[in-house]
Amino acid sequence: MAHERGPSDWDLSITYSPSRYALSVTELSPQRGPGLNGDRRLATAAEARALSSTFRLRILRACLGEPMTNKQIAQRLGRNPATVLHHVRLLVEQGFLAPTAERRGARGAREVPYL
């Protein structure tokens, strides 16, 4: 029996526009999707640092198609959940990921999907 998988994190795309000395960030609009409102600005130093990690970009790609919990992200990317949580928190702090409504897992554990 073949196991059907969703798109890998490399099948999804994240676009940012580097300029000569700064990173340009497209503002995200939850109602219209990323980049559809057309607002652009220079990234702050903290935002540029957050996007400078290839692993954080992989996390963002993984969360583009559907909200994923920290555990799901760790499983998809083959990393330790504690490591993933560190990077997810940094992305949330900079506004690149947002927690969605908290839910309870199979054993009653608290789960927070990120989008």
N, C-alpha and C positions, 0 to 999 in steps of 0.2 A: 504494500500500500504506500503510495507516494505521499509524502508530507508536503502540504501546500504552505508556502511561506509568503508573507507580504513582501513588499519591496525592501531591499537592504538599505542601510543608511547611506550607501554610496549612490543609490538610484535616485534619491531625492536631492534637490539642489538648494543651496543657500547662496544668495548673491550679495556681495558687497562691493563697493566701488572704491578702490584705493586711489588716492590722488598722490601728488608728489611727496607731500609731507604729512598727510592726514588721511584718516579713514572716513569715508562718507557713509552715513547710516540712513537707511530708509525707515521712516517711522512705521510702526505696525498699528493697524487699525483692526480691533477684534471683529467689528461688524463687516468690514470689507476685505479683510485678509492682508497679508504682508505686501507692502509696496503699492497698494492700489489707491491710496489717498495722495500719493505723489509728493508728500512732504519729505524733504531731505535736509540734513544738517551735518556738520562735522561731528565726528564721534569724540566723546571725552576721552581722556587718557585711560580711565578705568574701563570704558567700553572697548577701547582698542586692545587693552590687555586681555579682556575677557574673550575677545574674538581671535587672539593671537595663538591660542592653543588648538591644534588639530583635533585633539580629543573632545574639546568643547564644541567644535564645529560638528563632529560626529554625533554628539548628544542632540544638538539642534536639529540635525537632519533626521534623527530617529524620531523626534517628537513632532515633526511637521505633519505627518499624515493622521495621527491620532494621539490623544492624551495617553501618556505612559507613566507608570509609577517608577520610582527609583529602582526597585527590584527588576522590573521589566526592562528598563534601560540597561542595567548591569548585565542581565542575561543576554540581551541582543548584542551588546558590544563585548561580551566576554571579559568583564572587569569585576572587581570587588565592589559590592554595593556601597561600602564606606567611601571608597575613592570616587565613585560616581556621585554620591551625595555631596561631597565637597565641591565638585565642579557644578552640579545642578544649583546649589545654593548661590554660588557666585553668579551664575547666569540669571537666576531669579533676582538677585540684588541689583543687577545692571539692567533688568527689564527685558531680557531676551527670552526668558521663559516665565510663565505664570502658573501658579498652582490653580487647579480647578477644585470643584467641590470634593471635600473629604468623603471617603467611603470606607466601609469595613470589608476586609478580605475574607477568605474562606474560613479562617479560624478566629475571626473577630479582630484581627490586627488592623490598626489604622493605616490606610493607604491614601496617598495624595498623588493623583495623576497630574502631570505637568504638560502644558501645551505651549 
